[in-house]
Amino acid sequence: MALTGKRTFVGFGFGAIQAGLFLYEAFRSGKFGRLVVAEVLPDIVRAIGQAGGHYSVNVAHQDRVEAAGIGPVELMNPALECDRARLIDAVAAADEIATAVPSVQHYVSHGPGSVHRILAQGLRNKAARGGPPAVLYAAENHNHAAERLEEAIAGEIPAVERPQVSARIRYLNTVIGKMSGIVTAARDGRQSSLAPIAPGFDRIFLVESFNRILISRIRFDSAAAAEPFMRGINCFQEKDDLLPFEEAKLFGHNATHALAAYVGAIRGVRWIADLRDFPALLSFLRAAFIEESGNALIRKHSGLDPLFTPEGYREYADDLLARMVNPFLQDSVERVGRDAERKLAWDDRLIGTMRIALRMGIIPRRYAIGAAAALATMDRSALETGRSVASWLEPLWETSSPQSDEKQAILDLIDVGRRTLRRWIDSDYRCLDEMHPSS
């Protein structure tokens, strides 16, 4: 399949989401004639260049893995002056842009190769040349990523030019519920049949086929465009207010995925898909997803969208659980559970879910068990009762300055969760939902 369209796509960051979602969907659409990506890792830029601009991504379906070839893609290193100039010209010509860098902190860096500086100069050139209106998908996992990037870019544009620039660009937040990753070749033989990113390269893109991505509603002033803006990547769904859906992802999808990893780690499970061999654990995860996360978010966002109904949320949970344990996704407990300190942050998936549940009058005992299990992955001695859970968690929450009564309620629940886990282990892993520690 060749690039035959007239549109230009520009991406920042060449990770699994950029390669396996944005570039993949742009290529499949047939609407783009040019695919350009900024990537700071020289070995990746070199490998794709040696492959003539082509790369492979492995797409996990429920019954198979399918390797897809994509290209030609122009990978450019923004640290190099010649590539930086080409990136700026590509932004000026772009119709759709996507940032998929590790975090919103990577928007701004020292030097001329910073993401926000390249975008600012490219958008200034777009406005000066009368280039096409464009949308920018901010794919970083942050509720206000688009606003933060817009602010950073505006700071690089002279005030007199800002109205003309802002008329030609719309910054969009995203809710990306697509599971994906980069794995190294041949672990336990599971990756032996997968296509590497490029011939001879030791890394592999592996993503699920799911592509129902939510984005902010696109609104251009009629004076800024001769006709309504039409996306080339047309599989995404626009929403007027993304925040409730971002909460469903963080406090539903992400929270339950983390819960699966941490209780799975306590049980000795290595691969998320292997949880299918433990029906009682899957029932535990489903109950947490629907009864704790679901009931809390339904109460908070009732009437907003069919998702926030008992039927809608149950369908959402069952679909996600089936996708999580897809054996073709080959996801490890270690990968899903990594960086436990971040996932135990006051506003993140486990503690954040517990807080919303308590505010909605629901006791999140299963997510409390997950938080205790996460602590145990940091320090196995956390399962013993000789040291308070606060000694691990309060330092992680210090910068969030939680209210003392809310904090104590969370700590008390996690302490109960810790004792529940201890009883579960001592019972030789009987049904986790039946474990209730004595007071």
Buried (B, 14 or more C-beta within 10 A) or exposed (E): EEBEBEBBBBBBBBBBBBBBBBBBBBBBBBBBEBBBBBBBEEEBBBBBBEBEBEBBBBBBEEEEBEBBEBBBBBBBBBBBEEBBEBBBBBBBBBBBBBBBBEEBEBBBBEEEBBBBBBBBBBBBBBBEEEBBBBBBBBBBBBBBBBBBBBBBBBEBBEEEBBEBBBBBBBBBBBBBBBBBBBBEEEEEEBBEEBBBBBEEBEBBBBBBBBBEBBBBEBEBEEEBEEEEBEBBBEEBEEBEEBEBBBBBBBBBBBBBBBBBBBBBBBBEBEBBBBBBEBEEBBEBBBBBBBBBBBBBBBBBBEEBBEBBBEEBBBEBBEEBBEBBBBBBBBBBBBBBBEEBBEBBBBEBBBBBBBBBBBEBEBBBBBBBBBBBBBBBBEEEEBBEEEEEBBEBBEEBBEEEEBEEEBBEBBBEBBBBBBBBBBBBBEEEBEEBBEBEBEE
